[in-house]
Amino acid sequence: LNAAIVAVLDNEPVVLIVRSEPDSAGATDLLPFGPFNPRQHRTLEAGLRAWVREQTGLDLGYAEQLYTFGDRGRHAD
């Protein structure tokens, strides 16, 4: 999963990035990302919030899940 975290700063849109290898000359700027583990998180949003916090130190406010359906047990009656 990838997270596009967008804000407006001084009337300009900005996107949060993380550095793949902060102390390396070959570092790459990336969107925050992480795996979805349905045994650990009930929803994609819960997983997203956990690894964004781990990678950036941010607690997300509003989060929107676009065009995905991944809640555990979603197909159950």
Backbone hydrogen bonds, N-H to C=O, Kabsch-Sander energy under -0.5 kcal/mol:
donor,donor_aa,acceptor,acceptor_aa,energy
3,A,32,P,-2.6
5,I,3,A,-0.8
6,V,4,A,-0.7
7,A,14,V,-2.3
9,L,12,E,-3.1
12,E,9,L,-1.3
14,V,7,A,-2.8
16,L,5,I,-2.5
18,V,30,L,-3.1
20,S,28,T,-3.0
24,S,21,E,-2.3
27,A,24,S,-1.3
30,L,18,V,-3.2
34,G,1,L,-2.1
37,N,35,P,-0.6
40,Q,37,N,-1.4
41,H,37,N,-2.5
47,G,43,T,-1.8
48,L,44,L,-2.9
49,R,45,E,-2.7
50,A,46,A,-1.8
51,W,47,G,-2.3
52,V,48,L,-2.4
53,R,49,R,-1.9
54,E,50,A,-2.0
55,Q,51,W,-2.2
56,T,52,V,-2.5
57,G,52,V,-0.6
57,G,53,R,-1.9
58,L,52,V,-0.6
60,L,58,L,-0.7
66,L,64,E,-0.7
67,Y,65,Q,-0.5
72,R,42,R,-1.8
74,R,71,D,-1.7
76,A,73,G,-1.6
